[in-house]
Structures are given as structure tokens and as C-alpha cells.
Amino acid sequence: MRILTASDRALLVEAADLDEAMRLNLAWAGTPGVVELIPGARTVLVRFDPLRVEAETLADVLSSTTVDAAHVPHVGEVAIPVRYDGEDLTDVAALLGVSVDEVIARHLAAEWQVAFSGFAPGFGYAVGSDPLFDVPRRSSPRTRVPAGSVALAGHFTGVYPRESPGGWQLIGRTDAVMWDIDRDPPALFSPGTLVRFERAEREVVSSPPGPERPSSRFARSGSAEQRDEGRPAPGTLEVLRPALQLLVQDFGRPGHAALGVSASGAADRTAMRDGNRAVGNTSDAAVLEIVGGAALRYRGVPTVAAIAGASGEMRLYAADGMERGIRLGAPFALDDGDEMRLGHPDRGLRYALAVRGGILTAPALGSAASDTLAGLGPAPLAAGDVIAVGDPRTAPHPVDPEPLVRELPAVGEAVELGIVLGPRDDWFTDAAIAALTGQEWDVTPRSDRVGIRLHGETPLERAVAGELPSEGAVTGAIQVPPDGQPVLFLPDHPLTGGYPIIGAVIDRDLDIAGQLPPGVRVRFRVLGTTTREGTPS
């Protein structure tokens, strides 16, 4: 096996084939220092805690692992009714050199097993027993694939659990609910599951209904999680003027890669911690992450709030008519009827608003974080939405009056981010490596919590052509699409992807990356060296 650097906190291990990757993924469960394993088509991404194990030591442990040739055990079986009327069915038959009827018959007859999850919660990559199925992705991905679409790509078949973009070849539809947060397990396709496809006995709806995901609507009516034994929450925040994006965030939901769920969480963890420290919360209490200007009104018992992260015009309009400025990073009193008005940031991109007692919302997989790609957690807050905050008496620490303020970049300025190369830097020419670190990259407006789309004068040139089998990716990964303009992954990125990753931003610079507004310039600086099989020195 080859062990490659994926970031300063992750290694990518290449296996001989999919079956070996699945066996290694099972064998490494529980390895000391390993935080999470993300299997891919021929790889396993190993995320580790550098405070518990060094990369070199972990690489030695991984490389000494031996696995037998026993088949990966299955963990259950599921039948999926399919109506074979996909838009690409005729094209797939032509690509495979068989008739449409034969494609359907062999898809029904094949034995399928889910190898790994990725792309979106509940999206399982199932590999089959029939060698016929080796189908290239569409040359131009669709911007909208309906939920329940049954599709083929490479040696895999899968079912889209929710409407999303996608480049797989569509051969049919099902009304099976692939992802249900209230089901155990939530994913119908989990690694090891045996899948049997069968013809649907009735018409399949074009967009199968699924369980309603938590949304901002519940904030107006209240919920069990927002109330204490049926009593109203001690305080609420009402959105008077929404931001460009207003989300609930915490440290996220790591450890659910097997379900196809990324960690998500606050884009600027430092800002979240600083805001919570100022008001006396635990560091992981939920906050509001605000992009752009916004206005909110507080109702309830007197409490304390703080705003960290981005800096801009921030004012408090008290119910008694008094007006005063809000000092960045410092705690301030909130009384019933007070309004907070935040202007568009002049430095950074995201405010973090912390309230003593924390933001209260129904958790999804143990976290209040809103994952914009996966559709997990509360939906973005809109004008008129009301969300509960906790009892200030429950905060475990005293208020800290000393603000912690960082200098964040402003539009037109340049910022340097440290990176490590890998795991696929060998897919690029020497000129591309030089261009990656030798030029500045503009942060474009086509950026969000999934990733920052960068633009440079010199695109990154590939040395290796063709598709890369799907493999795991970390927050901070620098993925390079065919146009050579990189995408820097942020917390809501997909778990797996097929474009090569040339490097990754180091963990301590990720919070700055989450604060980059369009118009900032980025320069990458390579840190450290690499030794045997790509593991860091």
C-alpha cells in the first residue's frame, strides 16, 4: 500500500482494490489516535489527532496491517423497487454495447453491496457482481437530479437521497426513502448492506417525499427541545432583517462518515469559541453564524451576548431608546426588546453571535449545526423567524470582559495560508506546483460554506489525465476541477470526490479561510517536507 499526506491531520492510504480498501477500513477501526475513517473506491482516508499520535508513527501502524482475503461481511439487506425510465438509460445501453432490456435485466440480477458512503447523507456507493457495469460519468453534470434517481457511474450504482447536482448516469427512479434522520440507522444504504433491485409494481413519483427536515419554521412555533417541561424558553431572538446567510452552528457532527455525513460546524471555530468564552458558555455552545448585515430583536429575561469574528458597524438599540455601539469580542447586556443591528463586515466575512445559555434548536445526529450541502440541521433563518436561547443561569462560567480580537482580511488585501502538498500533487506538472505557490489567487463571489472558488492567472495544469476514483477529502482540501481553477473546501464539503486534490490548508489556518470575503487575494505557502510514501516529516 502507499500512504500519502492528505493534510496535517490526515493520511490517504491506497489499497490494491475496492475489496482491500473495505477490509482495511474494518481492520483500522479503533486504532489509537484515529478520529475517523473514510473509505473510497480504492483508498481509505485516515483522520487522526496529532496530539495522540504522530503521522509517521501512525503510518508505521497502518503499513504493518495485514488482512486476509475474506469477503467483507454484510450488515443487512434491503430491496429497492425501481421504475426503469431514466433519462440516460438509452445512452448507457449504447455505452455498454447492449440493449436497454439487457441493461435492466442485468441490473436486476446483479448482486450489489454498499462499499462506502459519500457525496451526501444516505448516498451509498454499491458495487455489483456483474462486470458489465463500468459506466463513465456524464461529461456535463446536471444541476438538478431528483431525489430517488437510480444511477450508474464507474463500477457503482447508487440512489440520490435528495435533490442535488450530479454527474451520474440516470437509469430509473424509486420512492424508497434513502435518508431518514429519525430512522436507525438513518441511511438505507450503509457500508456492508446487500442491495437487491426489483421492478416497481406501481408508478414512482418524480420527487419521492421524504421526512421533513428540521427548518426555521419550528423556531416560530417552538419545540420540545426549546422548552423546559412545557414552559416557554427564557429568551428568543427574532430576525428583523436577515443576513445574506444566517445559520445556527456549533462544532459539528464528526464521526458519521459511514452515513455519508461530514462534520460541518462553524466555519470560524475561533470566533465561536471567543464569543462563547466572553458570555461564559462552554466552547461548543451553539451560536449564530451571520454573513453580511442583519438585525435581530431579543425578547426575554436579561442576559448577555457577544459578537466575535468579522468586524463592522455594530449597534445596540435598547428598548428604552438608548443607542450604543457594540465592541467586537466583548460581552454586552441584552434586555427585553433590545435590537442588535450589524452592518456589512469591513474585515472578515462571518460574525459569530453568542448568547449566554446558548442557542437552542433541535439537534440532528447530536449537533445543532446547519449543513447547507447535506440539508441537515436547522434551515437558514429568514425574516420573521424566532429562535430560542437558553437560560443564562445554566452557563457554567462567569462572563469574561476581556475581548479577544484578531485582524481579519479586508477586500483588496492578501492573506497567506499554510498548506501541505498531497495526496494527488503527482497528478500535476511541476509548473502547476510552482503556479500554486507562486501566484496570488482571487477569492471569487462563487464561494459558500461548501468551498471557496479561487481564480488565478495561470490555471493548474494536469500531468495525469482521466477520472480519479472517488476518495475522501478533508476540510481545507484544495481540489482542482478540469478548468485548473482550485476550490478550497470549507466545512460543508462532500466527504468524497473525484477531482484530484493538490494540497490542503493546515488546521490552524482553516478559521482564517472561513473568513475570506470575495475580493481577498490568497497566497499558499508549503510547510514541511514529505518522506517515505508521502507521509509528513
C-alpha positions as CSV (number, residue, x, y, z in Angstrom):
1,M,0.0,0.0,0.0
2,R,1.0,3.6,-0.5
3,I,0.5,6.1,2.4
4,L,0.1,9.7,1.2
5,T,-0.2,13.0,3.0
6,A,-3.8,14.3,2.8
7,S,-3.4,17.2,5.3
8,D,-1.5,17.9,8.6
9,R,-4.2,15.7,10.3
10,A,-5.0,13.1,7.7
11,L,-3.3,10.3,5.6
12,L,-4.7,8.7,2.5
13,V,-3.9,5.0,2.1
14,E,-4.0,3.5,-1.3
15,A,-5.3,-0.1,-1.5
16,A,-5.0,-2.7,-4.3
17,D,-8.7,-2.5,-5.0
18,L,-12.1,-1.8,-3.5
19,D,-12.3,-5.0,-1.6
20,E,-9.0,-4.5,0.2
21,A,-10.0,-0.9,1.0
22,M,-13.2,-2.2,2.6
23,R,-11.2,-4.8,4.7
24,L,-8.6,-2.2,5.7
25,N,-11.4,0.2,6.8
26,L,-12.7,-2.5,9.1
27,A,-9.3,-3.5,10.4
28,W,-8.3,0.0,11.4
29,A,-11.5,0.7,13.4
30,G,-10.4,1.6,17.0
31,T,-6.7,2.3,16.1
32,P,-5.3,4.7,18.8
33,G,-5.3,8.3,17.6
34,V,-7.6,7.7,14.6
35,V,-10.5,10.1,14.6
36,E,-12.4,8.9,11.6
37,L,-12.0,6.6,8.6
38,I,-13.5,7.5,5.2
39,P,-13.2,4.6,2.6
40,G,-13.2,5.4,-1.1
41,A,-13.2,3.4,-4.3
42,R,-9.5,2.2,-3.8
43,T,-8.4,4.3,-0.7
44,V,-9.1,4.9,2.9
45,L,-8.8,8.4,4.3
46,V,-7.5,8.3,7.9
47,R,-8.1,11.4,10.0
48,F,-6.1,11.4,13.2
49,D,-5.5,13.6,16.3
50,P,-1.8,14.8,16.2
51,L,-1.9,15.3,20.0
52,R,-2.4,11.5,20.3
53,V,-0.3,10.1,17.5
54,E,2.3,11.4,15.1
55,A,1.8,10.9,11.4
56,E,5.0,8.9,11.0
57,T,4.0,6.6,13.9
58,L,0.5,6.1,12.5
59,A,1.9,5.4,9.0
60,D,4.0,2.6,10.5
61,V,1.0,1.1,12.2
62,L,-1.1,1.3,9.1
63,S,1.5,-0.1,6.8
64,S,2.1,-3.1,9.1
65,T,-1.6,-4.1,8.9
66,T,-2.3,-7.5,7.3
67,V,-5.8,-8.5,6.2
68,D,-6.9,-11.9,4.9
69,A,-8.9,-12.3,1.7
70,A,-12.1,-13.0,3.5
71,H,-15.0,-11.1,1.9
72,V,-16.3,-8.1,3.7
73,P,-19.2,-9.1,5.9
74,H,-22.6,-7.7,5.2
75,V,-24.7,-5.9,7.8
76,G,-28.2,-6.3,6.4
77,E,-30.2,-6.5,3.2
78,V,-32.6,-4.1,1.5
79,A,-34.8,-4.3,-1.6
80,I,-35.2,-1.2,-3.7
81,P,-38.2,-1.1,-6.1
82,V,-37.2,0.7,-9.4
83,R,-39.1,2.0,-12.4
84,Y,-36.5,1.9,-15.2
85,D,-37.2,5.1,-17.1
86,G,-34.1,7.1,-16.5
87,E,-33.1,9.9,-18.9
88,D,-29.7,8.2,-19.6
89,L,-30.9,4.6,-19.9
90,T,-30.6,4.6,-23.7
91,D,-27.2,6.2,-23.7
92,V,-26.0,3.7,-21.0
93,A,-27.1,0.8,-23.2
94,A,-25.2,2.3,-26.1
95,L,-22.0,2.8,-24.0
96,L,-22.1,-0.8,-22.8
97,G,-22.9,-2.2,-26.2
98,V,-26.1,-4.0,-25.2
99,S,-29.8,-3.4,-25.4
100,V,-31.9,-1.4,-22.9
101,D,-33.7,-4.6,-21.9
102,E,-30.4,-6.3,-21.1
103,V,-29.1,-3.3,-19.0
104,I,-32.3,-3.6,-16.9
105,A,-32.2,-7.4,-16.6
106,R,-28.6,-7.4,-15.6
107,H,-29.0,-4.6,-13.1
108,L,-31.9,-6.6,-11.5
109,A,-29.9,-9.8,-11.5
110,A,-26.6,-8.5,-10.1
111,E,-25.6,-8.8,-6.5
112,W,-24.9,-5.4,-5.1
113,Q,-23.2,-4.4,-1.9
114,V,-22.7,-0.9,-0.5
115,A,-18.9,-0.3,-0.3
116,F,-18.8,3.2,1.2
117,S,-20.8,6.4,1.6
118,G,-20.1,9.9,0.4
119,F,-21.3,12.9,-1.6
120,A,-24.5,13.4,0.6
121,P,-26.0,11.7,3.7
122,G,-27.5,8.4,2.6
123,F,-25.7,8.2,-0.7
124,G,-24.1,4.8,-0.8
125,Y,-21.7,3.5,-3.5
126,A,-22.9,0.0,-4.2
127,V,-20.6,-2.3,-6.3
128,G,-22.0,-5.2,-8.2
129,S,-21.1,-8.7,-9.3
130,D,-21.7,-8.1,-13.0
131,P,-18.5,-6.9,-14.8
132,L,-20.7,-5.3,-17.5
133,F,-21.3,-2.2,-15.3
134,D,-18.4,0.2,-15.9
135,V,-20.1,3.4,-16.9
136,P,-18.4,6.8,-17.3
137,R,-19.9,9.9,-15.6
138,R,-21.7,12.4,-17.8
139,S,-19.3,14.9,-19.5
140,S,-21.5,17.7,-18.2
141,P,-23.1,17.2,-14.7
142,R,-26.8,18.1,-14.2
143,T,-27.5,21.0,-11.9
144,R,-30.6,19.2,-10.6
145,V,-31.0,15.4,-10.1
146,P,-34.4,14.5,-8.5
147,A,-34.4,12.6,-5.2
148,G,-34.9,8.9,-5.7
149,S,-33.0,8.8,-9.0
150,V,-31.2,5.4,-9.5
151,A,-27.9,6.0,-11.3
152,L,-24.6,4.4,-12.5
153,A,-21.0,5.7,-12.5
154,G,-17.9,3.6,-12.9
155,H,-18.5,0.2,-11.3
156,F,-21.0,1.6,-8.9
157,T,-24.8,2.1,-8.7
158,G,-26.4,4.5,-6.2
159,V,-29.7,6.3,-5.4
160,Y,-29.8,10.1,-4.9
161,P,-31.3,10.6,-1.4
162,R,-32.3,14.2,-2.0
163,E,-32.4,16.7,-5.0
164,S,-28.9,17.8,-5.8
165,P,-26.5,18.4,-8.7
166,G,-24.9,15.2,-10.0
167,G,-23.0,13.7,-12.9
168,W,-24.0,10.0,-12.7
169,Q,-26.0,8.3,-15.5
170,L,-29.7,8.1,-14.6
171,I,-31.4,4.8,-15.3
172,G,-34.5,4.8,-13.1
173,R,-36.4,6.1,-10.1
174,T,-37.5,4.8,-6.7
175,D,-39.8,6.0,-4.0
176,A,-37.7,4.4,-1.3
177,V,-36.7,6.9,1.4
178,M,-32.9,6.7,1.4
179,W,-32.3,9.0,4.3
180,D,-34.5,9.5,7.4
181,I,-32.9,11.2,10.4
182,D,-35.4,9.6,12.7
183,R,-34.6,6.1,11.5
184,D,-31.9,3.8,13.0
185,P,-29.7,3.8,11.0
186,P,-30.8,6.9,9.1
187,A,-29.2,5.7,5.9
188,L,-30.9,2.9,4.0
189,F,-27.6,2.3,2.2
190,S,-24.9,1.9,4.8
191,P,-21.5,0.2,4.2
192,G,-21.8,-3.5,4.0
193,T,-25.5,-3.5,3.1
194,L,-26.6,-6.0,0.4
195,V,-28.9,-4.4,-2.1
196,R,-31.4,-6.1,-4.3
197,F,-33.1,-4.1,-7.0
198,E,-36.6,-5.2,-8.2
199,R,-39.1,-3.8,-10.6
200,A,-41.6,-1.3,-9.1
201,E,-45.2,-2.6,-9.0
202,R,-46.6,0.9,-9.3
203,E,-45.8,4.3,-10.7
204,V,-42.9,6.1,-9.0
205,V,-43.4,9.8,-8.2
206,S,-40.8,12.1,-9.8
207,S,-39.6,13.5,-6.5
208,P,-40.3,11.0,-3.7
209,P,-41.5,12.6,-0.5
210,G,-39.2,12.1,2.5
211,P,-39.3,13.1,6.1
212,E,-39.5,16.8,6.6
213,R,-36.1,18.1,7.7
214,P,-35.8,20.5,10.6
215,S,-36.3,24.0,9.3
216,S,-36.6,27.5,10.6
217,R,-40.4,27.1,10.8
218,F,-40.1,25.2,14.0
219,A,-38.5,28.2,15.6
220,R,-41.7,30.2,15.3
221,S,-43.9,27.6,16.9
222,G,-41.4,26.2,19.4
223,S,-40.4,22.6,20.0
224,A,-39.8,20.2,22.9
225,E,-36.0,21.0,22.7
226,Q,-36.7,24.7,23.0
227,R,-38.9,24.4,26.1
228,D,-38.3,23.3,29.7
229,E,-41.0,20.9,30.8
230,G,-43.6,22.7,28.7
231,R,-42.6,26.2,29.8
232,P,-41.5,28.8,27.2
233,A,-37.8,29.3,26.7
234,P,-36.4,32.2,28.8
235,G,-35.4,34.2,25.8
236,T,-35.8,34.4,22.0
237,L,-34.1,36.1,19.1
238,E,-36.4,37.4,16.3
239,V,-34.9,38.0,12.8
240,L,-35.9,41.5,11.7
241,R,-33.6,41.8,8.8
242,P,-31.9,38.6,7.5
243,A,-28.3,38.4,6.5
244,L,-27.0,37.0,3.3
245,Q,-26.8,33.8,5.3
246,L,-27.9,33.3,8.9
247,L,-27.2,29.9,10.3
248,V,-27.1,28.0,13.6
249,Q,-23.6,26.5,14.1
250,D,-21.6,24.6,16.7
251,F,-18.6,22.3,16.5
252,G,-20.4,20.0,14.1
253,R,-21.1,16.2,13.9
254,P,-17.8,14.4,13.4
255,G,-17.8,10.6,13.4
256,H,-20.7,9.9,10.9
257,A,-18.7,9.4,7.7
258,A,-20.1,5.9,7.4
259,L,-23.5,7.5,6.9
260,G,-22.1,9.9,4.3
261,V,-22.3,12.8,6.7
262,S,-19.5,15.4,7.0
263,A,-18.7,17.1,10.3
264,S,-19.9,20.6,9.1
265,G,-19.9,23.0,12.0
266,A,-18.7,26.6,12.4
267,A,-16.6,28.0,9.5
268,D,-14.6,30.0,12.1
269,R,-14.2,27.9,15.2
270,T,-12.0,30.5,16.9
271,A,-14.8,33.1,16.6
272,M,-17.3,30.7,18.1
273,R,-15.0,29.9,21.0
274,D,-14.2,33.6,21.6
275,G,-17.9,34.5,21.6
276,N,-18.8,31.7,24.0
277,R,-15.9,32.5,26.3
278,A,-17.0,36.1,26.5
279,V,-20.5,35.2,27.7
280,G,-19.5,32.3,29.9
281,N,-20.7,29.4,27.8
282,T,-19.0,26.1,27.1
283,S,-16.8,26.5,24.0
284,D,-19.1,24.2,22.0
285,A,-22.4,26.0,22.7
286,A,-24.4,26.8,19.5
287,V,-24.1,30.3,18.1
288,L,-25.5,32.2,15.1
289,E,-23.1,32.5,12.1
290,I,-24.0,35.6,10.2
291,V,-22.8,36.5,6.7
292,G,-23.5,40.2,5.8
293,G,-25.6,42.7,7.7
294,A,-28.5,41.7,9.9
295,A,-30.9,43.0,12.6
296,L,-32.3,40.9,15.5
297,R,-34.5,41.6,18.4
298,Y,-34.2,40.0,21.8
299,R,-37.2,39.0,24.0
300,G,-36.9,37.5,27.4
301,V,-35.1,37.7,30.7
302,P,-32.0,39.9,30.9
303,T,-29.0,38.1,29.5
304,V,-25.5,38.7,28.0
305,A,-24.4,38.4,24.4
306,A,-21.1,38.9,22.4
307,I,-20.2,39.1,18.8
308,A,-16.8,37.7,17.6
309,G,-15.2,37.0,14.2
310,A,-15.8,39.6,11.5
311,S,-15.7,43.3,12.3
312,G,-18.1,46.0,11.1
313,E,-20.6,48.6,12.2
314,M,-22.5,47.1,15.2
315,R,-25.1,48.9,17.2
316,L,-27.4,48.1,20.1
317,Y,-30.8,49.9,20.2
318,A,-32.2,49.5,23.7
319,A,-35.9,49.2,24.4
320,D,-35.7,52.4,26.5
321,G,-34.5,54.4,23.5
322,M,-30.8,54.4,24.3
323,E,-28.3,53.6,21.5
324,R,-24.7,52.5,21.8
325,G,-22.0,50.7,19.9
326,I,-21.1,47.0,20.3
327,R,-17.5,46.3,21.0
328,L,-16.2,43.3,19.0
329,G,-15.5,40.3,21.2
330,A,-16.7,42.0,24.4
331,P,-19.8,40.9,26.3
332,F,-22.8,43.3,26.5
333,A,-26.1,43.2,28.3
334,L,-29.3,42.3,26.4
335,D,-32.7,43.3,27.9
336,D,-36.2,42.5,26.7
337,G,-36.9,44.4,23.5
338,D,-33.3,45.3,22.6
339,E,-32.3,45.3,18.9
340,M,-28.9,44.4,17.5
341,R,-28.0,45.8,14.1
342,L,-25.0,44.6,12.3
343,G,-23.6,46.2,9.2
344,H,-21.8,44.5,6.3
345,P,-18.4,43.5,7.6
346,D,-15.4,45.6,6.7
347,R,-13.0,42.9,7.8
348,G,-13.7,39.2,7.5
349,L,-16.9,37.6,6.3
350,R,-18.8,35.9,9.2
351,Y,-20.0,37.2,12.6
352,A,-20.4,34.7,15.4
353,L,-23.2,35.8,17.8
354,A,-23.1,34.1,21.2
355,V,-25.8,34.4,23.8
356,R,-25.4,33.3,27.4
357,G,-27.1,29.9,27.7
358,G,-26.5,29.1,24.0
359,I,-28.8,29.0,21.0
360,L,-31.4,26.2,21.4
361,T,-32.5,24.1,18.5
362,A,-33.5,20.5,17.8
363,P,-30.2,18.5,17.3
364,A,-29.5,16.3,14.3
365,L,-27.1,13.5,15.0
366,G,-26.1,15.2,18.2
367,S,-25.4,18.6,16.7
368,A,-27.2,21.9,16.1
369,A,-25.0,22.7,13.1
370,S,-26.7,23.6,9.8
371,D,-25.1,21.6,7.0
372,T,-26.0,23.5,3.8
373,L,-24.9,20.8,1.4
374,A,-26.4,17.8,3.2
375,G,-29.6,19.6,4.4
376,L,-29.0,18.6,8.0
377,G,-29.9,20.8,11.0
378,P,-32.0,23.9,11.1
379,A,-32.6,25.7,7.8
380,P,-31.2,29.2,7.3
381,L,-33.1,31.8,9.3
382,A,-35.3,34.2,7.5
383,A,-37.1,37.5,8.3
384,G,-39.8,36.8,11.0
385,D,-38.1,33.6,12.3
386,V,-37.8,33.3,16.1
387,I,-35.2,31.1,17.7
388,A,-34.9,30.2,21.4
389,V,-31.9,30.9,23.6
390,G,-31.0,29.2,26.8
391,D,-31.4,30.2,30.4
392,P,-28.4,32.4,31.3
393,R,-28.2,30.8,34.7
394,T,-27.2,27.5,33.0
395,A,-23.9,28.9,31.7
396,P,-21.1,27.2,33.6
397,H,-18.5,30.1,33.5
398,P,-18.5,33.8,34.5
399,V,-18.6,36.5,31.9
400,D,-15.2,37.4,30.6
401,P,-14.9,41.2,29.9
402,E,-11.5,41.0,28.1
403,P,-12.2,40.7,24.3
404,L,-10.0,38.6,22.1
405,V,-9.8,40.2,18.6
406,R,-8.0,39.0,15.5
407,E,-7.0,41.1,12.5
408,L,-9.0,39.6,9.6
409,P,-8.5,40.4,6.0
410,A,-10.5,43.1,4.1
411,V,-11.4,43.2,0.4
412,G,-8.3,44.0,-1.7
413,E,-5.9,42.6,0.8
414,A,-3.8,39.5,0.6
415,V,-3.6,36.7,3.1
416,E,-1.1,33.8,3.3
417,L,-2.4,30.3,4.1
418,G,0.0,27.4,5.1
419,I,-0.6,24.2,3.2
420,V,0.8,20.7,2.8
421,L,1.0,19.1,-0.6
422,G,-0.8,15.9,-1.4
423,P,-2.3,13.5,-1.8
424,R,-2.5,14.0,-5.6
425,D,0.2,16.6,-6.2
426,D,1.8,14.0,-8.5
427,W,-1.2,14.4,-10.8
428,F,0.1,17.9,-11.7
429,T,3.0,19.2,-13.6
430,D,6.0,20.9,-11.9
431,A,4.7,24.2,-13.5
432,A,1.4,23.7,-11.7
433,I,3.1,23.2,-8.3
434,A,5.0,26.4,-9.0
435,A,1.9,28.3,-10.0
436,L,0.0,27.1,-6.9
437,T,2.5,28.7,-4.6
438,G,4.0,31.4,-6.9
439,Q,0.9,33.4,-7.7
440,E,-1.9,35.0,-5.8
441,W,-5.4,33.6,-6.1
442,D,-8.6,35.8,-6.1
443,V,-11.5,34.7,-3.9
444,T,-14.5,34.8,-6.2
445,P,-18.1,35.5,-5.4
446,R,-18.9,31.9,-6.3
447,S,-18.0,30.8,-2.8
448,D,-20.0,29.4,0.1
449,R,-19.7,27.1,3.0
450,V,-19.1,24.1,0.7
451,G,-16.0,25.7,-0.8
452,I,-14.1,28.9,-1.9
453,R,-13.8,29.1,-5.7
454,L,-10.4,30.6,-6.5
455,H,-9.2,32.2,-9.7
456,G,-5.6,32.7,-10.8
457,E,-4.0,34.0,-13.9
458,T,-2.3,30.6,-14.5
459,P,-4.6,27.6,-14.2
460,L,-3.1,24.4,-12.7
461,E,-2.0,22.0,-15.4
462,R,-2.6,18.3,-15.0
463,A,0.1,15.7,-15.7
464,V,-2.3,12.8,-15.4
465,A,-5.5,12.8,-17.4
466,G,-8.7,10.9,-16.8
467,E,-11.0,10.4,-13.8
468,L,-9.9,9.7,-10.3
469,P,-11.9,7.1,-8.4
470,S,-13.9,8.7,-5.6
471,E,-11.8,9.2,-2.5
472,G,-12.1,11.0,0.8
473,A,-11.5,14.7,1.2
474,V,-10.9,16.9,4.3
475,T,-11.9,20.4,5.2
476,G,-9.2,22.6,3.7
477,A,-8.5,20.3,0.8
478,I,-7.6,22.2,-2.5
479,Q,-9.5,20.3,-5.2
480,V,-8.8,21.1,-8.8
481,P,-11.6,20.7,-11.4
482,P,-10.8,20.3,-15.1
483,D,-10.5,24.1,-15.7
484,G,-7.5,24.2,-13.4
485,Q,-9.0,26.8,-11.0
486,P,-8.9,25.4,-7.5
487,V,-11.7,25.0,-4.9
488,L,-10.8,25.3,-1.3
489,F,-13.1,23.0,0.7
490,L,-14.9,24.5,3.8
491,P,-16.9,22.6,6.5
492,D,-19.9,21.7,4.3
493,H,-17.8,20.0,1.6
494,P,-18.7,16.5,0.3
495,L,-17.0,13.6,2.0
496,T,-15.7,12.1,-1.2
497,G,-14.9,13.4,-4.7
498,G,-13.4,12.5,-8.0
499,Y,-11.2,15.6,-8.8
500,P,-7.6,15.4,-7.7
501,I,-6.6,17.3,-4.5
502,I,-3.2,19.0,-4.9
503,G,-2.8,20.0,-1.2
504,A,-4.7,21.1,1.9
505,V,-4.7,24.1,4.2
506,I,-3.3,23.3,7.6
507,D,-5.7,23.1,10.5
508,R,-4.6,26.3,12.3
509,D,-5.3,28.4,9.1
510,L,-8.8,26.9,8.5
511,D,-10.6,29.6,10.5
512,I,-8.9,32.4,8.5
513,A,-10.0,30.6,5.3
514,G,-13.6,30.6,6.6
515,Q,-13.4,34.4,6.9
516,L,-12.2,35.2,3.4
517,P,-14.7,37.5,1.6
518,P,-14.8,37.8,-2.2
519,G,-12.1,40.2,-3.4
520,V,-9.4,39.0,-1.0
521,R,-6.2,37.5,-2.5
522,V,-4.7,34.3,-1.3
523,R,-1.2,33.1,-1.4
524,F,-0.3,29.5,-0.5
525,R,2.9,28.6,1.4
526,V,4.0,25.0,1.5
527,L,5.0,23.9,5.1
528,G,7.2,20.9,5.9
529,T,8.5,18.2,3.6
530,T,7.4,14.7,2.7
531,T,9.2,11.5,3.2
532,R,8.6,7.7,2.6
533,E,5.4,7.1,0.6
534,G,4.3,10.7,1.1
535,T,3.9,10.8,4.9
536,P,5.0,14.1,6.5
537,S,8.3,14.6,8.2
